[in-house]
Amino acid sequence: MGKPRGGWFSEWRAAVSPLSIRRIDRLGSVDGARASHVDTAFARLRTSRTNWTNWTNWTNWTSTTPTSPAAVH
């Protein structure tokens, strides 16, 4: 099959696809390179989800904090 083309999104799609995961389980170490791509994709997905959560928490906090004189009064 080779390396997934298209960078991050292709890796993420390969990781999410149950068929890809099943194929890796069946082939085992023969398809170790593809398995490592899936591991990388899941790691990136976890990182981006954490970053997104931190960002939304920060924006929620700042949006409820009075910043303008009108909001203070």
PyMOL Python script that loads the backbone (N, CA, C, O; Angstrom):
from pymol import cmd

cmd.read_pdbstr("""\
ATOM      1  N   MET A   1       0.847  -1.200   0.000  1.00  0.00           N
ATOM      2  CA  MET A   1       0.000   0.000   0.000  1.00  0.00           C
ATOM      3  C   MET A   1       0.887   1.257   0.000  1.00  0.00           C
ATOM      4  O   MET A   1       0.600   2.224  -0.705  1.00  0.00           O
ATOM      5  N   GLY A   2       1.956   1.231   0.790  1.00  0.00           N
ATOM      6  CA  GLY A   2       2.859   2.379   0.836  1.00  0.00           C
ATOM      7  C   GLY A   2       2.408   3.419   1.843  1.00  0.00           C
ATOM      8  O   GLY A   2       1.394   3.265   2.523  1.00  0.00           O
ATOM      9  N   LYS A   3       3.192   4.479   1.917  1.00  0.00           N
ATOM     10  CA  LYS A   3       2.867   5.549   2.863  1.00  0.00           C
ATOM     11  C   LYS A   3       1.632   6.305   2.398  1.00  0.00           C
ATOM     12  O   LYS A   3       1.467   6.529   1.198  1.00  0.00           O
ATOM     13  N   PRO A   4       0.759   6.704   3.322  1.00  0.00           N
ATOM     14  CA  PRO A   4      -0.415   7.485   2.933  1.00  0.00           C
ATOM     15  C   PRO A   4       0.002   8.853   2.410  1.00  0.00           C
ATOM     16  O   PRO A   4       0.814   9.538   3.032  1.00  0.00           O
ATOM     17  N   ARG A   5      -0.551   9.248   1.273  1.00  0.00           N
ATOM     18  CA  ARG A   5      -0.232  10.562   0.717  1.00  0.00           C
ATOM     19  C   ARG A   5      -1.182  11.599   1.303  1.00  0.00           C
ATOM     20  O   ARG A   5      -2.302  11.281   1.704  1.00  0.00           O
ATOM     21  N   GLY A   6      -0.716  12.844   1.344  1.00  0.00           N
ATOM     22  CA  GLY A   6      -1.578  13.927   1.784  1.00  0.00           C
ATOM     23  C   GLY A   6      -1.317  14.367   3.212  1.00  0.00           C
ATOM     24  O   GLY A   6      -2.037  15.215   3.740  1.00  0.00           O
ATOM     25  N   GLY A   7      -0.292  13.801   3.847  1.00  0.00           N
ATOM     26  CA  GLY A   7       0.131  14.299   5.154  1.00  0.00           C
ATOM     27  C   GLY A   7      -0.809  13.919   6.282  1.00  0.00           C
ATOM     28  O   GLY A   7      -1.317  12.800   6.352  1.00  0.00           O
ATOM     29  N   TRP A   8      -1.025  14.894   7.169  1.00  0.00           N
ATOM     30  CA  TRP A   8      -1.718  14.642   8.439  1.00  0.00           C
ATOM     31  C   TRP A   8      -3.109  14.059   8.223  1.00  0.00           C
ATOM     32  O   TRP A   8      -3.488  13.096   8.889  1.00  0.00           O
ATOM     33  N   PHE A   9      -3.877  14.638   7.293  1.00  0.00           N
ATOM     34  CA  PHE A   9      -5.265  14.206   7.136  1.00  0.00           C
ATOM     35  C   PHE A   9      -5.349  12.765   6.670  1.00  0.00           C
ATOM     36  O   PHE A   9      -6.194  12.000   7.135  1.00  0.00           O
ATOM     37  N   SER A  10      -4.458  12.395   5.739  1.00  0.00           N
ATOM     38  CA  SER A  10      -4.458  11.010   5.257  1.00  0.00           C
ATOM     39  C   SER A  10      -4.110  10.046   6.383  1.00  0.00           C
ATOM     40  O   SER A  10      -4.713   8.979   6.506  1.00  0.00           O
ATOM     41  N   GLU A  11      -3.136  10.426   7.204  1.00  0.00           N
ATOM     42  CA  GLU A  11      -2.773   9.576   8.340  1.00  0.00           C
ATOM     43  C   GLU A  11      -3.955   9.443   9.292  1.00  0.00           C
ATOM     44  O   GLU A  11      -4.237   8.356   9.798  1.00  0.00           O
ATOM     45  N   TRP A  12      -4.641  10.552   9.531  1.00  0.00           N
ATOM     46  CA  TRP A  12      -5.784  10.526  10.443  1.00  0.00           C
ATOM     47  C   TRP A  12      -6.889   9.634   9.882  1.00  0.00           C
ATOM     48  O   TRP A  12      -7.484   8.841  10.611  1.00  0.00           O
ATOM     49  N   ARG A  13      -7.160   9.769   8.571  1.00  0.00           N
ATOM     50  CA  ARG A  13      -8.186   8.932   7.952  1.00  0.00           C
ATOM     51  C   ARG A  13      -7.813   7.463   8.032  1.00  0.00           C
ATOM     52  O   ARG A  13      -8.662   6.613   8.299  1.00  0.00           O
ATOM     53  N   ALA A  14      -6.533   7.165   7.798  1.00  0.00           N
ATOM     54  CA  ALA A  14      -6.079   5.777   7.879  1.00  0.00           C
ATOM     55  C   ALA A  14      -6.243   5.247   9.301  1.00  0.00           C
ATOM     56  O   ALA A  14      -6.586   4.082   9.503  1.00  0.00           O
ATOM     57  N   ALA A  15      -5.994   6.111  10.281  1.00  0.00           N
ATOM     58  CA  ALA A  15      -6.103   5.690  11.679  1.00  0.00           C
ATOM     59  C   ALA A  15      -7.555   5.448  12.071  1.00  0.00           C
ATOM     60  O   ALA A  15      -7.857   4.523  12.825  1.00  0.00           O
ATOM     61  N   VAL A  16      -8.442   6.276  11.560  1.00  0.00           N
ATOM     62  CA  VAL A  16      -9.848   6.186  11.947  1.00  0.00           C
ATOM     63  C   VAL A  16     -10.553   5.030  11.238  1.00  0.00           C
ATOM     64  O   VAL A  16     -11.507   4.463  11.771  1.00  0.00           O
ATOM     65  N   SER A  17     -10.089   4.685  10.050  1.00  0.00           N
ATOM     66  CA  SER A  17     -10.741   3.640   9.265  1.00  0.00           C
ATOM     67  C   SER A  17     -10.608   2.275   9.923  1.00  0.00           C
ATOM     68  O   SER A  17      -9.492   1.793  10.116  1.00  0.00           O
ATOM     69  N   PRO A  18     -11.730   1.640  10.274  1.00  0.00           N
ATOM     70  CA  PRO A  18     -11.680   0.306  10.898  1.00  0.00           C
ATOM     71  C   PRO A  18     -11.026  -0.719   9.983  1.00  0.00           C
ATOM     72  O   PRO A  18     -10.370  -1.646  10.457  1.00  0.00           O
ATOM     73  N   LEU A  19     -11.204  -0.557   8.658  1.00  0.00           N
ATOM     74  CA  LEU A  19     -10.592  -1.494   7.717  1.00  0.00           C
ATOM     75  C   LEU A  19      -9.076  -1.438   7.812  1.00  0.00           C
ATOM     76  O   LEU A  19      -8.412  -2.473   7.774  1.00  0.00           O
ATOM     77  N   SER A  20      -8.529  -0.242   7.935  1.00  0.00           N
ATOM     78  CA  SER A  20      -7.079  -0.101   8.058  1.00  0.00           C
ATOM     79  C   SER A  20      -6.587  -0.780   9.326  1.00  0.00           C
ATOM     80  O   SER A  20      -5.579  -1.487   9.313  1.00  0.00           O
ATOM     81  N   ILE A  21      -7.308  -0.559  10.426  1.00  0.00           N
ATOM     82  CA  ILE A  21      -6.903  -1.142  11.704  1.00  0.00           C
ATOM     83  C   ILE A  21      -6.982  -2.662  11.627  1.00  0.00           C
ATOM     84  O   ILE A  21      -6.093  -3.355  12.120  1.00  0.00           O
ATOM     85  N   ARG A  22      -8.054  -3.191  11.004  1.00  0.00           N
ATOM     86  CA  ARG A  22      -8.202  -4.632  10.873  1.00  0.00           C
ATOM     87  C   ARG A  22      -7.074  -5.217  10.024  1.00  0.00           C
ATOM     88  O   ARG A  22      -6.540  -6.283  10.331  1.00  0.00           O
ATOM     89  N   ARG A  23      -6.720  -4.509   8.957  1.00  0.00           N
ATOM     90  CA  ARG A  23      -5.654  -4.979   8.073  1.00  0.00           C
ATOM     91  C   ARG A  23      -4.332  -5.049   8.841  1.00  0.00           C
ATOM     92  O   ARG A  23      -3.568  -6.001   8.681  1.00  0.00           O
ATOM     93  N   ILE A  24      -4.068  -4.048   9.668  1.00  0.00           N
ATOM     94  CA  ILE A  24      -2.841  -4.041  10.469  1.00  0.00           C
ATOM     95  C   ILE A  24      -2.844  -5.213  11.442  1.00  0.00           C
ATOM     96  O   ILE A  24      -1.823  -5.881  11.608  1.00  0.00           O
ATOM     97  N   ASP A  25      -3.982  -5.469  12.087  1.00  0.00           N
ATOM     98  CA  ASP A  25      -4.066  -6.583  13.031  1.00  0.00           C
ATOM     99  C   ASP A  25      -3.804  -7.909  12.326  1.00  0.00           C
ATOM    100  O   ASP A  25      -3.145  -8.787  12.883  1.00  0.00           O
ATOM    101  N   ARG A  26      -4.310  -8.059  11.113  1.00  0.00           N
ATOM    102  CA  ARG A  26      -4.168  -9.312  10.395  1.00  0.00           C
ATOM    103  C   ARG A  26      -2.724  -9.519   9.937  1.00  0.00           C
ATOM    104  O   ARG A  26      -2.189 -10.623  10.039  1.00  0.00           O
ATOM    105  N   LEU A  27      -2.095  -8.453   9.433  1.00  0.00           N
ATOM    106  CA  LEU A  27      -0.748  -8.584   8.883  1.00  0.00           C
ATOM    107  C   LEU A  27       0.329  -8.557   9.970  1.00  0.00           C
ATOM    108  O   LEU A  27       1.425  -9.087   9.787  1.00  0.00           O
ATOM    109  N   GLY A  28       0.002  -7.941  11.084  1.00  0.00           N
ATOM    110  CA  GLY A  28       0.959  -7.903  12.187  1.00  0.00           C
ATOM    111  C   GLY A  28       2.200  -7.110  11.843  1.00  0.00           C
ATOM    112  O   GLY A  28       2.119  -5.997  11.324  1.00  0.00           O
ATOM    113  N   SER A  29       3.354  -7.697  12.136  1.00  0.00           N
ATOM    114  CA  SER A  29       4.614  -6.968  11.981  1.00  0.00           C
ATOM    115  C   SER A  29       4.997  -6.766  10.515  1.00  0.00           C
ATOM    116  O   SER A  29       5.864  -5.949  10.208  1.00  0.00           O
ATOM    117  N   VAL A  30       4.347  -7.512   9.602  1.00  0.00           N
ATOM    118  CA  VAL A  30       4.637  -7.350   8.172  1.00  0.00           C
ATOM    119  C   VAL A  30       4.341  -5.918   7.743  1.00  0.00           C
ATOM    120  O   VAL A  30       5.073  -5.342   6.939  1.00  0.00           O
ATOM    121  N   ASP A  31       3.274  -5.351   8.277  1.00  0.00           N
ATOM    122  CA  ASP A  31       2.885  -3.994   7.914  1.00  0.00           C
ATOM    123  C   ASP A  31       3.218  -3.041   9.056  1.00  0.00           C
ATOM    124  O   ASP A  31       2.432  -2.153   9.386  1.00  0.00           O
ATOM    125  N   GLY A  32       4.384  -3.234   9.653  1.00  0.00           N
ATOM    126  CA  GLY A  32       4.777  -2.420  10.801  1.00  0.00           C
ATOM    127  C   GLY A  32       4.885  -0.942  10.482  1.00  0.00           C
ATOM    128  O   GLY A  32       4.586  -0.094  11.323  1.00  0.00           O
ATOM    129  N   ALA A  33       5.316  -0.631   9.254  1.00  0.00           N
ATOM    130  CA  ALA A  33       5.465   0.777   8.877  1.00  0.00           C
ATOM    131  C   ALA A  33       4.116   1.480   8.912  1.00  0.00           C
ATOM    132  O   ALA A  33       4.000   2.591   9.428  1.00  0.00           O
ATOM    133  N   ARG A  34       3.095   0.825   8.358  1.00  0.00           N
ATOM    134  CA  ARG A  34       1.763   1.433   8.358  1.00  0.00           C
ATOM    135  C   ARG A  34       1.225   1.547   9.783  1.00  0.00           C
ATOM    136  O   ARG A  34       0.565   2.528  10.126  1.00  0.00           O
ATOM    137  N   ALA A  35       1.509   0.547  10.606  1.00  0.00           N
ATOM    138  CA  ALA A  35       1.063   0.602  11.997  1.00  0.00           C
ATOM    139  C   ALA A  35       1.680   1.803  12.706  1.00  0.00           C
ATOM    140  O   ALA A  35       1.014   2.473  13.495  1.00  0.00           O
ATOM    141  N   SER A  36       2.957   2.074  12.424  1.00  0.00           N
ATOM    142  CA  SER A  36       3.596   3.219  13.069  1.00  0.00           C
ATOM    143  C   SER A  36       2.983   4.528  12.576  1.00  0.00           C
ATOM    144  O   SER A  36       2.908   5.500  13.327  1.00  0.00           O
ATOM    145  N   HIS A  37       2.544   4.556  11.319  1.00  0.00           N
ATOM    146  CA  HIS A  37       1.842   5.738  10.816  1.00  0.00           C
ATOM    147  C   HIS A  37       0.556   5.968  11.594  1.00  0.00           C
ATOM    148  O   HIS A  37       0.216   7.105  11.920  1.00  0.00           O
ATOM    149  N   VAL A  38      -0.152   4.894  11.889  1.00  0.00           N
ATOM    150  CA  VAL A  38      -1.401   5.015  12.638  1.00  0.00           C
ATOM    151  C   VAL A  38      -1.115   5.492  14.056  1.00  0.00           C
ATOM    152  O   VAL A  38      -1.837   6.337  14.585  1.00  0.00           O
ATOM    153  N   ASP A  39      -0.057   4.949  14.680  1.00  0.00           N
ATOM    154  CA  ASP A  39       0.327   5.410  16.015  1.00  0.00           C
ATOM    155  C   ASP A  39       0.624   6.904  15.999  1.00  0.00           C
ATOM    156  O   ASP A  39       0.190   7.645  16.881  1.00  0.00           O
ATOM    157  N   THR A  40       1.369   7.338  14.986  1.00  0.00           N
ATOM    158  CA  THR A  40       1.694   8.762  14.849  1.00  0.00           C
ATOM    159  C   THR A  40       0.426   9.586  14.696  1.00  0.00           C
ATOM    160  O   THR A  40       0.288  10.648  15.303  1.00  0.00           O
ATOM    161  N   ALA A  41      -0.498   9.092  13.880  1.00  0.00           N
ATOM    162  CA  ALA A  41      -1.737   9.830  13.645  1.00  0.00           C
ATOM    163  C   ALA A  41      -2.548   9.962  14.929  1.00  0.00           C
ATOM    164  O   ALA A  41      -3.091  11.028  15.220  1.00  0.00           O
ATOM    165  N   PHE A  42      -2.629   8.869  15.699  1.00  0.00           N
ATOM    166  CA  PHE A  42      -3.374   8.943  16.954  1.00  0.00           C
ATOM    167  C   PHE A  42      -2.706   9.894  17.936  1.00  0.00           C
ATOM    168  O   PHE A  42      -3.386  10.628  18.653  1.00  0.00           O
ATOM    169  N   ALA A  43      -1.375   9.885  17.970  1.00  0.00           N
ATOM    170  CA  ALA A  43      -0.660  10.808  18.852  1.00  0.00           C
ATOM    171  C   ALA A  43      -0.949  12.254  18.458  1.00  0.00           C
ATOM    172  O   ALA A  43      -1.175  13.104  19.320  1.00  0.00           O
ATOM    173  N   ARG A  44      -0.941  12.529  17.153  1.00  0.00           N
ATOM    174  CA  ARG A  44      -1.241  13.885  16.682  1.00  0.00           C
ATOM    175  C   ARG A  44      -2.677  14.262  16.994  1.00  0.00           C
ATOM    176  O   ARG A  44      -2.963  15.404  17.355  1.00  0.00           O
ATOM    177  N   LEU A  45      -3.581  13.295  16.854  1.00  0.00           N
ATOM    178  CA  LEU A  45      -4.989  13.563  17.130  1.00  0.00           C
ATOM    179  C   LEU A  45      -5.180  13.912  18.605  1.00  0.00           C
ATOM    180  O   LEU A  45      -5.896  14.856  18.936  1.00  0.00           O
ATOM    181  N   ARG A  46      -4.529  13.136  19.501  1.00  0.00           N
ATOM    182  CA  ARG A  46      -4.610  13.430  20.928  1.00  0.00           C
ATOM    183  C   ARG A  46      -4.051  14.811  21.226  1.00  0.00           C
ATOM    184  O   ARG A  46      -4.645  15.568  21.994  1.00  0.00           O
ATOM    185  N   THR A  47      -2.910  15.149  20.625  1.00  0.00           N
ATOM    186  CA  THR A  47      -2.294  16.454  20.861  1.00  0.00           C
ATOM    187  C   THR A  47      -3.210  17.573  20.400  1.00  0.00           C
ATOM    188  O   THR A  47      -3.410  18.550  21.123  1.00  0.00           O
ATOM    189  N   SER A  48      -3.771  17.440  19.196  1.00  0.00           N
ATOM    190  CA  SER A  48      -4.617  18.507  18.671  1.00  0.00           C
ATOM    191  C   SER A  48      -5.891  18.635  19.495  1.00  0.00           C
ATOM    192  O   SER A  48      -6.394  19.742  19.685  1.00  0.00           O
ATOM    193  N   ARG A  49      -6.422  17.513  19.989  1.00  0.00           N
ATOM    194  CA  ARG A  49      -7.627  17.583  20.811  1.00  0.00           C
ATOM    195  C   ARG A  49      -7.323  18.308  22.121  1.00  0.00           C
ATOM    196  O   ARG A  49      -8.122  19.124  22.579  1.00  0.00           O
ATOM    197  N   THR A  50      -6.172  18.012  22.724  1.00  0.00           N
ATOM    198  CA  THR A  50      -5.768  18.679  23.965  1.00  0.00           C
ATOM    199  C   THR A  50      -5.579  20.166  23.726  1.00  0.00           C
ATOM    200  O   THR A  50      -6.048  20.989  24.512  1.00  0.00           O
ATOM    201  N   ASN A  51      -4.893  20.512  22.643  1.00  0.00           N
ATOM    202  CA  ASN A  51      -4.678  21.920  22.325  1.00  0.00           C
ATOM    203  C   ASN A  51      -6.007  22.630  22.102  1.00  0.00           C
ATOM    204  O   ASN A  51      -6.186  23.761  22.553  1.00  0.00           O
ATOM    205  N   TRP A  52      -6.933  21.983  21.416  1.00  0.00           N
ATOM    206  CA  TRP A  52      -8.242  22.585  21.150  1.00  0.00           C
ATOM    207  C   TRP A  52      -8.991  22.802  22.458  1.00  0.00           C
ATOM    208  O   TRP A  52      -9.603  23.852  22.654  1.00  0.00           O
ATOM    209  N   THR A  53      -8.948  21.816  23.359  1.00  0.00           N
ATOM    210  CA  THR A  53      -9.619  21.953  24.654  1.00  0.00           C
ATOM    211  C   THR A  53      -9.029  23.115  25.437  1.00  0.00           C
ATOM    212  O   THR A  53      -9.762  23.920  26.010  1.00  0.00           O
ATOM    213  N   ASN A  54      -7.702  23.201  25.462  1.00  0.00           N
ATOM    214  CA  ASN A  54      -7.048  24.305  26.170  1.00  0.00           C
ATOM    215  C   ASN A  54      -7.436  25.645  25.564  1.00  0.00           C
ATOM    216  O   ASN A  54      -7.695  26.609  26.284  1.00  0.00           O
ATOM    217  N   TRP A  55      -7.474  25.702  24.232  1.00  0.00           N
ATOM    218  CA  TRP A  55      -7.818  26.950  23.553  1.00  0.00           C
ATOM    219  C   TRP A  55      -9.251  27.353  23.861  1.00  0.00           C
ATOM    220  O   TRP A  55      -9.508  28.520  24.158  1.00  0.00           O
ATOM    221  N   THR A  56     -10.195  26.411  23.798  1.00  0.00           N
ATOM    222  CA  THR A  56     -11.596  26.764  24.051  1.00  0.00           C
ATOM    223  C   THR A  56     -11.790  27.162  25.512  1.00  0.00           C
ATOM    224  O   THR A  56     -12.563  28.074  25.806  1.00  0.00           O
ATOM    225  N   ASN A  57     -11.097  26.488  26.429  1.00  0.00           N
ATOM    226  CA  ASN A  57     -11.181  26.884  27.836  1.00  0.00           C
ATOM    227  C   ASN A  57     -10.667  28.305  28.021  1.00  0.00           C
ATOM    228  O   ASN A  57     -11.264  29.100  28.746  1.00  0.00           O
ATOM    229  N   TRP A  58      -9.546  28.620  27.355  1.00  0.00           N
ATOM    230  CA  TRP A  58      -8.961  29.948  27.483  1.00  0.00           C
ATOM    231  C   TRP A  58      -9.884  31.003  26.899  1.00  0.00           C
ATOM    232  O   TRP A  58     -10.079  32.056  27.506  1.00  0.00           O
ATOM    233  N   THR A  59     -10.457  30.739  25.726  1.00  0.00           N
ATOM    234  CA  THR A  59     -11.342  31.726  25.103  1.00  0.00           C
ATOM    235  C   THR A  59     -12.632  31.876  25.899  1.00  0.00           C
ATOM    236  O   THR A  59     -13.174  32.978  25.987  1.00  0.00           O
ATOM    237  N   ASN A  60     -13.133  30.789  26.481  1.00  0.00           N
ATOM    238  CA  ASN A  60     -14.320  30.895  27.333  1.00  0.00           C
ATOM    239  C   ASN A  60     -14.026  31.767  28.545  1.00  0.00           C
ATOM    240  O   ASN A  60     -14.847  32.593  28.942  1.00  0.00           O
ATOM    241  N   TRP A  61     -12.848  31.575  29.128  1.00  0.00           N
ATOM    242  CA  TRP A  61     -12.477  32.350  30.311  1.00  0.00           C
ATOM    243  C   TRP A  61     -12.339  33.820  29.954  1.00  0.00           C
ATOM    244  O   TRP A  61     -12.832  34.685  30.679  1.00  0.00           O
ATOM    245  N   THR A  62     -11.668  34.113  28.834  1.00  0.00           N
ATOM    246  CA  THR A  62     -11.448  35.512  28.467  1.00  0.00           C
ATOM    247  C   THR A  62     -12.744  36.175  28.023  1.00  0.00           C
ATOM    248  O   THR A  62     -12.912  37.380  28.212  1.00  0.00           O
ATOM    249  N   SER A  63     -13.663  35.414  27.437  1.00  0.00           N
ATOM    250  CA  SER A  63     -14.905  36.028  26.966  1.00  0.00           C
ATOM    251  C   SER A  63     -15.814  36.406  28.138  1.00  0.00           C
ATOM    252  O   SER A  63     -16.646  37.303  28.007  1.00  0.00           O
ATOM    253  N   THR A  64     -15.664  35.731  29.283  1.00  0.00           N
ATOM    254  CA  THR A  64     -16.489  36.066  30.450  1.00  0.00           C
ATOM    255  C   THR A  64     -15.783  37.066  31.356  1.00  0.00           C
ATOM    256  O   THR A  64     -16.369  37.532  32.333  1.00  0.00           O
ATOM    257  N   THR A  65     -14.537  37.403  31.047  1.00  0.00           N
ATOM    258  CA  THR A  65     -13.792  38.374  31.851  1.00  0.00           C
ATOM    259  C   THR A  65     -14.028  39.768  31.286  1.00  0.00           C
ATOM    260  O   THR A  65     -13.816  39.991  30.094  1.00  0.00           O
ATOM    261  N   PRO A  66     -14.462  40.714  32.120  1.00  0.00           N
ATOM    262  CA  PRO A  66     -14.686  42.074  31.613  1.00  0.00           C
ATOM    263  C   PRO A  66     -13.372  42.699  31.152  1.00  0.00           C
ATOM    264  O   PRO A  66     -12.399  42.736  31.905  1.00  0.00           O
ATOM    265  N   THR A  67     -13.346  43.185  29.922  1.00  0.00           N
ATOM    266  CA  THR A  67     -12.125  43.775  29.381  1.00  0.00           C
ATOM    267  C   THR A  67     -12.336  45.232  28.995  1.00  0.00           C
ATOM    268  O   THR A  67     -11.380  46.008  28.962  1.00  0.00           O
ATOM    269  N   SER A  68     -13.573  45.611  28.705  1.00  0.00           N
ATOM    270  CA  SER A  68     -13.824  46.994  28.289  1.00  0.00           C
ATOM    271  C   SER A  68     -14.497  47.754  29.432  1.00  0.00           C
ATOM    272  O   SER A  68     -15.135  47.141  30.289  1.00  0.00           O
ATOM    273  N   PRO A  69     -14.360  49.076  29.453  1.00  0.00           N
ATOM    274  CA  PRO A  69     -15.025  49.870  30.511  1.00  0.00           C
ATOM    275  C   PRO A  69     -16.530  49.651  30.538  1.00  0.00           C
ATOM    276  O   PRO A  69     -17.139  49.677  31.608  1.00  0.00           O
ATOM    277  N   ALA A  70     -17.138  49.435  29.373  1.00  0.00           N
ATOM    278  CA  ALA A  70     -18.581  49.218  29.319  1.00  0.00           C
ATOM    279  C   ALA A  70     -18.954  47.931  30.057  1.00  0.00           C
ATOM    280  O   ALA A  70     -19.992  47.873  30.715  1.00  0.00           O
ATOM    281  N   ALA A  71     -18.118  46.909  29.949  1.00  0.00           N
ATOM    282  CA  ALA A  71     -18.413  45.639  30.603  1.00  0.00           C
ATOM    283  C   ALA A  71     -18.236  45.747  32.114  1.00  0.00           C
ATOM    284  O   ALA A  71     -18.888  45.033  32.876  1.00  0.00           O
ATOM    285  N   VAL A  72     -17.350  46.646  32.542  1.00  0.00           N
ATOM    286  CA  VAL A  72     -17.087  46.783  33.982  1.00  0.00           C
ATOM    287  C   VAL A  72     -18.270  47.431  34.685  1.00  0.00           C
ATOM    288  O   VAL A  72     -18.622  47.032  35.795  1.00  0.00           O
ATOM    289  N   HIS A  73     -18.882  48.417  34.058  1.00  0.00           N
ATOM    290  CA  HIS A  73     -19.971  49.161  34.716  1.00  0.00           C
ATOM    291  C   HIS A  73     -21.231  48.348  34.839  1.00  0.00           C
ATOM    292  O   HIS A  73     -22.230  48.835  35.369  1.00  0.00           O
TER     293      HIS A  73
END
""", "prot")
cmd.dss("prot")
cmd.show_as("cartoon", "prot")
cmd.util.cbc("prot")
cmd.orient("prot")
